Amino acid sequence: MFFPREFAQGANDLTVLEGRKAPGEPIEVSGRITQLDGRPLDNVVVEIWQADSRGRYDAPDFCGWGRAATDADGLYHFRTVMPGTVDGRLAHINFLLLYSGLMRQLQTVMFFELGADPVLHAVPAARRKLLVAKRTTTGYRFDIRLRGEDETPFYDD
């Protein structure tokens, strides 16, 4: 089951599916979403989707989709597993942002390292680092800036 048919409490924890632990290395993915002036944005719906630890999107033992909302400090948080590589692409997690002040959805990708990846290489070399998460003691931090000089690169549908 790639994604659930309805939103449920705890949808930000991808490490458990129907009471069973997902195979793979558990990680925390968190970050802050900010505006042009650096102020945090609250109530942003953050959806992620990713492959399982073996690089499969549709896996019987992993739900590769999650949803969270930012708090008053613009923070979001997910528990998941380190994704495997898919079709020659680097390990990554896809992000979709929904917010009442946006005219459209915003989509971006979080990578764990720089390297050869067609989506990453579609971004100018000087801006690629904005798509690479920073390692923390429990996982990775991926801050998203909606506008400005260090704006996170976003992708069209």
Secondary structure, DSSP 8 states (H G I E B T S, - for coil): --S-SS--TTTTB-SEETTEE-SS-EEEEEEEEE-TTS-B--S-EEEEE---TTS-SSBTTB--EEEEE--TTSEEEEEEE----BTTB--EEEEEEE-TT-SS-EEEEEESS--S-TTGGGS-GGGGGGGB-EE-SSEEE--EESSSTT----B--
